[in-house]
Amino acid sequence: MQNFDYCTPTRLIFGKDSVEKLPEVMKPWKRILLTYGGGNIKKLGLYDKVKELLKDFELYELSGIQPNPKYNPSVLDGVKICKEKNIDVILAVGGGSVLDCSKAIAAGAKYDGETWDLITYKVKAKEALPIVDILTLAATGSEFDCGGVISRTETNDKIGYLDPVLFPVCSILDPVYTFSVSKKQTAAGCADAMNHVMEQYFTSDTTLLNDGFCEAEFKSLMENARACLRNPEDYRARAEMMLCCTYGCNGILSLGNSPSGWPCHAIEHALSAYYDITHGEGLAIITPRWMKHILSDKTIDRFVKYGVNVFGIDKNLDKYEIANKAIDETYKFFESIGIPMHLKDVGIDDSRIDEMAHHIAVNEGLDQAYVPLMEDDIRSILLASL
Amino acid sequence: MQNFDYCTPTRLIFGKDSVEKLPEVMKPWKRILLTYGGGNIKKLGLYDKVKELLKDFELYELSGIQPNPKYNPSVLDGVKICKEKNIDVILAVGGGSVLDCSKAIAAGAKYDGETWDLITYKVKAKEALPIVDILTLAATGSEFDCGGVISRTETNDKIGYLDPVLFPVCSILDPVYTFSVSKKQTAAGCADAMNHVMEQYFTSDTTLLNDGFCEAEFKSLMENARACLRNPEDYRARAEMMLCCTYGCNGILSLGNSPSGWPCHAIEHALSAYYDITHGEGLAIITPRWMKHILSDKTIDRFVKYGVNVFGIDKNLDKYEIANKAIDETYKFFESIGIPMHLKDVGIDDSRIDEMAHHIAVNEGLDQAYVPLMEDDIRSILLASL
């Protein structure tokens, strides 16, 4: 078991009508930057609701934040507003992308230089604006962690940026606002969260406790994703899905585990940086191919445990039979919830595989992963995913 | 799934040599009240270590805090020192009792009236001194929650006191300091933590996710307690045990579950208030009798799930056979780790059963528990425990 230093100070207000607590949450501040994406929060009635609840505050807006949120213009525009209007707090309303973007804005707003210096860790952020969020999509876990992922289109960079100053002060999670999430996004959100757990489960040093936590996540995510797809307004399923996703990235599922290097995320970040695909779909495509690639006598016991405890595969079978069945079940689960399971299905052909493999090998440090991946390994995984 | 409002801002610094970070943690403050129990932290070398690490601070001391910590003199003495010496922060070094006592002191130090008014919620604490702890016993979970239990001998009161202002700022957890914990206390600590999880698992509204979290706790606690007893210096076992216990009481294992009323704790608090027995032993004695008492067609499915998932009992057996086996296994586990399993073994006879049953029925609100318990029910459980 490894040493660790953990703290997640974020308050979670969870459940039906939890948004009513917004005025109480925002009480310490006056000037708010409301950040959101397209028109979804307006369709949900959430935009009007927030405006009504916050009628006694000074409200500024940044809209149009895209999936795989962009440094330019979204982060830059947000920082500019915060500085010009002397914003006290950011209220992010939307999914993980809106929140991730808002985290970068929160850091940039308190820094005199280029925000990109913070995101690339050239400079360590000293502070950030406080962040509150109202989540409308179960997926990234950004509502309970201190990280975000920001893309810079011109350089094909998609960078994970973590800093303890970026924990949301408060995340408001009402599952009802996820009822209208499309089947595609529901499935992608589930795949994203499944992979967050896998990146913590598949590593060399784990505990019985953490393995049990992760296995509970896998089983709950799969069962509840299926239930959400069957009936998008199944409150219990949407709620459990939302909480499962919330635990994905703050480390609570794997305190004391050895780091894995988060290899599927590292590979997928290049895919969506080069092609702007849906992150969860990219992960679902990569994951079973990565599993096949790393399966060996060294990793077999992990896969056996995963197969037996998550999919109920007979533990008396041959180890490799169990492992391969477990990988097949993973693939079949993603396929069953409607995820396109080949890169070509999401518009990626073989033309830039070499370039992406090189980019990942140089930038992502996967030679330090649970199973070290060199450029050739990464290329093989990408080719197998076509 | 129930609405909830959750926040645990405590920083956990976990692992070998984590105490070295103490000066960094204490940096914001100057005048420290060091609280501890008997001579154990001196035997461990921890007392000298702390004094050496904090040689640049102003250090005051409150020692002699007992198990089932007492309002008089410990809490009162601590509050007095804090006020007289203008203490900035409390550093609790020891087990859950030292920490619980320190929480009450922290609240009392910032209140002009009687601290007992805060503990009994007659007055809501507005603030409390910050608390840092170095834990030397895996059991109560006080290091990651905002509660404490304080006893007042003259009235046979043992009161659980919770307030969000009482979360430790930082808990330093080095499993090595638990190597010398006696077999008796190791077993009692495990039983305490097992019961914390049961109080969250046995309730009417749960989720697949929370059930999995709790089942992982049960399995890990049992396996690691056995390993700690076999070899008290097994670092991995002591470490996993410590983390399992840490999650016991802050709610993270059951967010969204319906409240259970914590019936075994309610009953045990009277036992240790009247007889000052070891809390974990009292819980282990009560638990299987409470289980037998509440087993019915309404609760059977919970017990079946518990039996199948925690003890691996054949799911094809008759439901009541599974449930009764599960209860027997629970009893046998506690017995196997050396816990005396009858009240008479810990010095409690039938002379005050009626009085205790009445006290619990009047004070603990168990008519609202998962399975409501009236005075007669409580008496039956106590009598069955003799």
Interface residues (C-beta under 8 A of the other chain):
Chain A: M1 Q2 N3 F4 D5 Y6 C7 T8 P9 T10 R11 L12 I13 F14 G15 K16 D17 S18 K21 T207 L208 L209 D211 G212 F213 E215 A216 E217 K219 S220 E223 N224 Y235 R236 A239 E240 L243 C244 I252 L255 G256
Chain B: M1 Q2 N3 F4 D5 Y6 C7 T8 P9 T10 R11 L12 I13 F14 G15 K16 D17 S18 K21 T207 L208 L209 D211 G212 F213 E215 A216 E217 K219 S220 E223 N224 Y235 R236 A239 E240 L243 C244 I252 L255 G256
